[in-house]
Amino acid sequence: MNVELSEQEFRLLLDLIYVGNWILNSTRGEDRFEAYDDLQEKFFTMCGKNNRLKSLVTAYMGHHFPSQAYEDGGIHEAIADYEDAVFFDILAEELARRDMVEENLNQDDMTELANRMNDYMDEFEKNGIDRIFVEDQ
């Protein structure tokens, strides 16, 4: 299969591959999905063949990895933004569901769930996690 990409499209594809591999493998330790690592390496190896993209790749022990310049170029800020959004979405939903259980409300009432989640999201937007406490029972 051949796909023709402009240099800009290739650069964007690198970001998609890196972010996807990060999500799939960053927390797996030694139990990584190697096929994704291999695909990422294949695409970063291609950077070495283009003078304008050479700075995005580094070689080590016969393998090609995203360079420090690539990793410092904003990709981790994008990942962090995503992680923050997901964290607060999940936290809001879990807290809303917990509250509904404690109040014996219908767990299938999506309107009630959404309203409670919105209340939590408003709180998080104003105060982050500064007002979240865990009490000893």
Backbone torsions as a table, in degrees:
resi	resn	phi	psi	omega
1	MET	NA	135.3	176.1
2	ASN	-121.2	136.8	177.2
3	VAL	-128.8	129.5	178.0
4	GLU	-95.4	127.4	-180.0
5	LEU	-130.2	144.7	169.6
6	SER	-72.6	167.6	177.9
7	GLU	-60.8	-39.4	178.7
8	GLN	-65.4	-42.0	177.6
9	GLU	-64.1	-40.3	177.5
10	PHE	-61.9	-42.4	179.9
11	ARG	-62.0	-41.6	177.7
12	LEU	-66.2	-38.7	177.9
13	LEU	-62.8	-38.2	175.4
14	LEU	-56.6	-44.8	179.5
15	ASP	-61.9	-43.6	179.3
16	LEU	-62.4	-42.4	178.9
17	ILE	-64.7	-45.1	-179.1
18	TYR	-62.7	-48.1	-178.8
19	VAL	-63.7	-43.8	178.2
20	GLY	-60.8	-44.3	178.8
21	ASN	-66.1	-37.5	178.4
22	TRP	-60.3	-47.7	-178.6
23	ILE	-63.5	-42.3	-177.1
24	LEU	-74.6	-33.6	-169.1
25	ASN	-117.0	-16.7	-170.2
26	SER	-63.4	-23.2	-178.6
27	THR	-108.0	7.6	-171.3
28	ARG	-92.7	-6.3	-179.8
29	GLY	60.3	-128.3	-178.7
30	GLU	-79.3	-12.0	-176.4
31	ASP	-95.1	51.0	-175.6
32	ARG	-79.0	156.9	170.0
33	PHE	-81.9	96.0	-173.2
34	GLU	-64.0	-31.0	180.0
35	ALA	-59.5	-35.3	178.7
36	TYR	-73.7	-38.9	174.2
37	ASP	-60.0	-44.2	-178.8
38	ASP	-63.8	-42.2	179.2
39	LEU	-65.4	-42.3	177.4
40	GLN	-59.6	-46.2	179.6
41	GLU	-60.1	-41.3	179.8
42	LYS	-57.7	-44.5	-178.8
43	PHE	-73.5	-38.2	178.1
44	PHE	-70.0	-29.1	174.7
45	THR	-60.2	-36.8	179.1
46	MET	-62.4	-25.9	179.3
47	CYS	-62.3	-33.9	-178.5
48	GLY	-65.5	-15.7	-179.6
49	LYS	-92.5	0.2	-178.9
50	ASN	-125.3	119.1	-175.9
51	ASN	-55.3	-37.1	-177.4
52	ARG	-77.1	-16.1	-178.3
53	LEU	-108.7	-2.6	-176.9
54	LYS	-56.6	-32.5	-177.1
55	SER	-69.8	-10.5	-177.7
56	LEU	-86.1	-8.4	-174.8
57	VAL	-128.0	147.3	173.3
58	THR	-132.2	145.6	179.5
59	ALA	-105.5	140.7	178.0
60	TYR	-150.7	122.1	177.7
61	MET	50.4	43.6	175.5
62	GLY	81.1	4.0	178.4
63	HIS	-116.9	157.9	-179.6
64	HIS	-116.2	131.2	-175.8
65	PHE	-130.1	159.3	171.7
66	PRO	-59.3	135.9	-178.3
67	SER	-75.7	167.2	175.1
68	GLN	-61.5	-37.2	177.9
69	ALA	-60.7	-41.4	177.8
70	TYR	-63.7	-50.3	-176.5
71	GLU	-64.7	-29.3	178.7
72	ASP	-86.6	-1.3	-174.1
73	GLY	-84.8	9.7	175.8
74	GLY	114.6	-9.0	-177.3
75	ILE	-65.8	-36.5	-179.5
76	HIS	-74.5	-25.4	173.3
77	GLU	-67.2	-39.6	177.1
78	ALA	-64.3	-41.8	178.0
79	ILE	-63.9	-42.9	-180.0
80	ALA	-63.4	-40.0	176.8
81	ASP	-60.0	-43.6	178.2
82	TYR	-62.8	-47.1	-178.6
83	GLU	-61.7	-40.2	177.3
84	ASP	-61.6	-46.3	-179.0
85	ALA	-61.8	-45.2	-179.6
86	VAL	-65.7	-42.4	178.8
87	PHE	-55.9	-51.0	-176.6
88	PHE	-69.1	-36.3	176.6
89	ASP	-62.1	-47.2	-179.2
90	ILE	-66.0	-43.8	179.9
91	LEU	-61.3	-44.7	179.3
92	ALA	-60.8	-44.2	-179.9
93	GLU	-66.0	-44.4	-179.6
94	GLU	-63.2	-41.8	179.0
95	LEU	-67.5	-40.6	178.6
96	ALA	-63.1	-44.2	179.0
97	ARG	-64.9	-40.1	177.8
98	ARG	-59.7	-46.4	-179.6
99	ASP	-61.3	-40.6	-179.5
100	MET	-66.0	-37.8	176.9
101	VAL	-65.0	-46.7	-178.8
102	GLU	-61.3	-30.6	-179.0
103	GLU	-95.8	8.2	-179.7
104	ASN	52.8	43.1	177.5
105	LEU	-92.9	157.6	179.7
106	ASN	-61.1	117.8	-178.0
107	GLN	-68.9	-16.7	-179.6
108	ASP	-92.6	2.0	-179.7
109	ASP	-80.5	92.1	-175.6
110	MET	-66.9	-29.3	177.6
111	THR	-66.2	-46.2	178.1
112	GLU	-62.3	-44.0	178.8
113	LEU	-60.2	-47.0	-179.4
114	ALA	-62.6	-41.5	179.0
115	ASN	-62.8	-43.3	179.4
116	ARG	-67.4	-40.4	176.8
117	MET	-61.4	-42.5	178.5
118	ASN	-61.4	-39.0	176.9
119	ASP	-61.4	-44.5	178.2
120	TYR	-65.0	-42.0	179.9
121	MET	-62.9	-38.6	175.7
122	ASP	-59.9	-43.6	178.0
123	GLU	-61.0	-46.1	-178.4
124	PHE	-65.2	-37.2	178.7
125	GLU	-65.4	-35.3	-179.2
126	LYS	-79.4	-41.8	-168.7
127	ASN	-126.7	2.1	-176.0
128	GLY	59.7	-132.5	178.4
129	ILE	-104.7	11.7	-175.0
130	ASP	-59.7	-26.8	-176.8
131	ARG	-108.4	19.2	176.4
132	ILE	-97.5	126.2	-179.0
133	PHE	-132.6	149.9	174.0
134	VAL	-109.8	124.6	-178.4
135	GLU	-98.7	142.3	172.2
136	ASP	-75.5	141.6	179.6
137	GLN	-107.8	NA	NA
